[in-house]
Amino acid sequence: MQHPKEERTFLMVKSDGVRKGLIGETVKRLEQRDLKITALEMFHATREQADKHYPKDEEWIIGIGNKTLSTYEKYNLDPRAELGTKDALEIGKLIRAWLMDYLTDAPMVRIVVQGVHAIDMVRKIVGNTLPFKAEMGTIRGDFSVDSPVLANKEKRAVFNIVHASATPEEAEYEIKFWFGSAPIYDYKRFGVDE
């Protein structure tokens, strides 16, 4: 069984986070919670990498289409007028394409984070995926106010500063995918690992 202090997760500072100068702030917040950075690199994702990052299965695509339709319903907006369709699959395909554009439009920073409940802790630190719902004190809550309504109107992904793995399986896949054979370092942090 893995030691609780060895749980790893993947975090990516997306292009808007890089452009807003939030790399250091993001790392600072992780380290303040006694999480350890075991790998970090700035890079520019290719279209192929972005395509492999996001699921391609129809269920996932329909799911993001349905989330978008729920948002339109909540705000009494007509998806056909804005997006040209009310079909969840077609809307999901549009959103997925915008997400790929978002991951390839500027450099990003990929990070492996390790520590007690690293996956849940990082998700707590970054806040709700939708910045307008994120609590103040989280990265998204403090530095973004974007929403799906605005993003869809502008035909782009929601600018939410960071990506963080949601499950152990996702973390394992994303670490392997984004870091490949690059080294993941092991070291002791003073006051944390002693």
C-alpha positions in Angstrom: 0.0 0.0 0.0 1.2 3.5 -0.9 2.2 5.7 2.0 -0.4 8.6 2.4 2.4 11.2 1.9 3.2 9.7 -1.5 -0.1 10.3 -3.2 0.5 12.2 -6.5 -1.6 14.3 -8.7 -1.3 16.4 -11.8 -1.9 20.1 -12.1 -1.5 22.3 -15.1 -1.4 26.1 -15.0 -3.2 26.9 -18.2 -2.4 29.6 -20.7 -4.6 32.3 -19.0 -2.9 31.5 -15.6 0.5 31.9 -17.2 -0.5 35.1 -18.9 -1.9 36.5 -15.6 1.5 35.7 -13.9 0.0 33.1 -11.6 2.6 30.3 -11.8 4.4 31.4 -8.6 1.1 32.1 -6.8 -0.1 28.6 -7.7 3.1 26.9 -6.5 3.1 29.0 -3.3 -0.5 27.9 -2.4 0.4 24.3 -2.9 3.5 24.5 -0.8 1.8 26.4 1.9 -0.5 23.4 2.4 2.5 21.1 2.8 2.2 19.7 -0.7 5.5 18.9 -2.5 6.3 19.8 -6.1 8.0 16.7 -7.6 8.1 17.8 -11.2 7.5 21.1 -13.0 8.0 22.3 -16.6 6.8 25.1 -18.9 5.8 23.8 -22.3 3.6 24.5 -25.3 1.0 21.8 -26.0 0.5 20.5 -29.5 -3.0 20.0 -31.0 -2.3 16.2 -30.8 -1.5 16.4 -27.1 -4.6 18.5 -26.4 -6.7 16.0 -28.4 -5.4 13.1 -26.2 -5.8 15.1 -23.0 -9.6 15.3 -23.4 -11.8 12.2 -23.6 -13.2 11.3 -27.0 -16.0 8.9 -25.8 -19.4 10.0 -26.8 -20.8 9.8 -23.3 -18.3 12.4 -22.1 -18.9 14.7 -25.1 -22.7 14.4 -24.6 -22.1 15.1 -20.8 -20.4 18.5 -21.5 -23.1 19.2 -24.1 -25.8 18.6 -21.5 -24.0 20.8 -18.9 -24.0 23.6 -21.5 -27.7 23.0 -22.2 -28.4 23.2 -18.5 -26.6 26.5 -18.3 -28.7 27.9 -21.2 -31.9 26.7 -19.5 -30.9 28.3 -16.2 -30.3 31.7 -17.8 -33.3 31.4 -20.2 -31.0 31.5 -23.3 -31.6 29.8 -26.6 -28.8 27.5 -27.5 -29.9 27.3 -31.1 -29.6 31.1 -31.5 -26.1 31.1 -29.9 -24.6 27.8 -31.1 -26.8 26.8 -34.0 -28.1 23.6 -32.4 -29.8 22.1 -29.3 -28.2 18.7 -29.8 -26.0 17.8 -26.8 -23.6 15.8 -28.9 -23.0 18.6 -31.4 -22.7 21.1 -28.6 -20.2 18.8 -26.8 -18.1 18.6 -29.9 -18.0 22.4 -30.2 -16.9 22.7 -26.5 -14.3 20.0 -26.9 -12.8 21.8 -29.9 -12.7 25.1 -27.9 -11.0 23.3 -25.0 -8.3 22.0 -27.4 -7.9 25.6 -28.7 -7.5 26.8 -25.1 -4.7 24.2 -24.4 -2.7 25.2 -27.5 -2.9 29.0 -27.6 0.1 29.8 -25.3 2.6 28.1 -23.0 1.4 26.3 -19.9 3.1 24.8 -16.9 2.8 21.1 -16.0 3.3 20.1 -12.4 3.3 16.8 -10.4 2.2 17.4 -6.8 2.7 15.0 -4.0 1.4 14.8 -0.4 -1.4 13.7 1.9 -4.6 13.5 0.0 -2.9 15.4 -2.9 -5.7 14.9 -5.3 -8.4 16.2 -3.0 -6.2 18.9 -1.5 -5.2 20.3 -4.9 -8.9 20.3 -6.1 -9.8 22.2 -2.9 -7.0 24.8 -3.4 -7.9 25.4 -7.1 -11.7 25.6 -6.4 -14.8 24.9 -8.6 -14.1 24.3 -12.3 -16.4 27.2 -13.0 -14.7 30.3 -11.7 -17.9 32.2 -11.0 -18.9 29.4 -8.6 -15.4 29.0 -7.0 -15.1 30.1 -3.4 -12.9 33.2 -2.5 -9.6 31.9 -1.2 -9.2 29.4 -4.1 -7.1 30.1 -7.1 -10.1 30.2 -9.4 -12.2 32.2 -6.9 -9.5 34.8 -6.4 -8.3 35.2 -10.0 -11.1 34.5 -12.5 -14.8 35.3 -12.8 -15.4 33.5 -16.2 -18.6 31.6 -16.9 -19.9 29.2 -19.5 -22.5 31.8 -20.6 -19.7 34.3 -21.5 -17.4 31.6 -22.9 -20.1 30.2 -25.2 -21.1 33.7 -26.3 -17.5 34.3 -27.3 -17.1 30.8 -28.8 -14.3 29.6 -26.5 -13.5 27.5 -23.5 -14.1 28.8 -19.9 -10.9 30.5 -18.7 -10.4 28.7 -15.4 -6.6 29.2 -14.8 -5.7 25.6 -13.9 -6.5 22.0 -14.5 -6.3 19.5 -11.7 -6.8 15.7 -11.8 -10.1 14.6 -10.2 -9.4 11.0 -9.5 -6.4 8.7 -8.9 -6.9 7.1 -12.3 -7.0 10.5 -14.0 -3.9 11.6 -12.1 -2.0 8.5 -13.0 -2.9 8.9 -16.7 -2.2 12.6 -16.9 1.2 12.3 -15.1 2.2 9.6 -17.5 0.8 11.4 -20.5 2.2 14.9 -19.8 5.6 13.8 -18.3 6.3 10.6 -20.1 9.8 9.4 -19.1 10.8 12.8 -17.6 12.0 12.5 -14.0 9.7 12.8 -11.1 11.9 13.8 -8.1 11.8 12.4 -4.6 13.1 14.5 -1.8 12.3 15.4 1.8 10.7 18.7 2.7 11.9 20.2 6.0 9.1 20.1 8.6 6.8 18.0 6.3 8.6 14.7 5.6 10.5 14.4 8.9 
